Amino acid sequence: MDIINILLALLSIGFGVIGWLAPRYTMDVLDTATKNDSTMGLSEVRAASGALFVGLGVGALLTGLPGAYAAIGFAWGGGAVGRLTSIVLDGPSRLKWIFFAVEAVVGVTAIVINL
């Protein structure tokens, strides 16, 4: 379980670094766009899709506590719930289903092995 926890933390950090330091790339992959000259979209991606997940992963690695690894699972699971809500309310797409599946697997795995 330790190896799985470390891999999930590194996955969170890896995706977080991309969102944090390459928000335009992240927004392109996620098919989102900035509005006019506003940089709030970039700021949101850097924070919510980026550095937040870096912090979760680093915190779990530094503490090594099951609760910290479970928190990674709850964060990814929350993302899966939001994604599923979008599929139901906003309409499905292949990309949404792929992201949902990844979020759900990471979330459930981290929660189940740590609680």
N, C-alpha and C positions, 0 to 999 in steps of 0.2 A: 504494500500500500504506500510505503514511503516513496517508491519510485513513481507511482502513478500520481501522487500528490505533487511531487517535484515537477513532473511533466505538465500537469495542469497549471501549476503556478507559472512555469516558463511559457506555456501557451498564452496565458493571460498577459504576461509581460510582453511577449512578442507582438501580439495583436495590439496591445496598448501602445507600444512604442511606435507602431505604424500610424495609429490614429493620432497620437500626440505629435509626432515629428513630421508626418506626411499627411496632413488633413485633407489637402486637395486630392491626393490619390485615393484616400479613404472615401471621400465624398463621391468621387468618380465611380469607384467600385459599388458603392451603395446607391448610386443613381440619385444623389441629392445635389442641390445647387445652392450657391449663395444668392442673395437677393440684392440687386443693384450694387452699390459699392460697400455694403455692410460686411463687416468681418465677423459678425456674431456667429454665423454658421461654422466658420473655421474655429472660433473660440469654443463653441459647444462640442465639436468633434474632438478637439485637443483635450478638453476636460472630461466629458462623459464617455467618449469612446476610446480615449487614449490614456491620459495620466491616471485616471481612476483605476483602470485595470492594472497599470504598472504598480500603483500603490498597493492594491490588493495582493498581487503576486509577490512583491518584495516583502510585504508585511508577513505573509504566510511563510515564506522562506526564512526570514529572520527569526520569527518566533517558533516555527515548527509545530505550532499548536493545532490539534485537530479542528478546533473552532475556527481558526483562521483559514484553513483549507476549506471548511464547510462554507465560510463566508464567500469564498470564490464561487462555490456551487450555487449559493443563493443569488449572487449577482448575475451569473450566467442564466440561472433559472428565471430570474426576473426578466432578463432580456428575452428569453423564450416565450414567456407569457405575453410580453409586449408585442413580439413578432406574431404570435398566434392571433392576438387581438387585431392586428393589422390585416392579417390574412382574412379574418372573418368580416371585419368592418370596412376595410379599404379594398379588398379584392386580392386574390391569390396571384402569385407569380412563381416561376421556378426558383428565382434567386431568394425570395422570401422563404420558401420551403427548405432550401439548402441551409440558409442561415438559421432557421428555426431548428432544424435537425441537429446542427452542430451545437447550438446553444443548449438545447435540451439534453443532449448526451453529456456534455461537459458538466452542466448543472446537476443532473441526476447522479452522475458518477461521483462528483466531489461531495455531494451531500450524503449519499449512501455509504461511502467508505469512511466517512468521518463522524457520523452520528450514531 
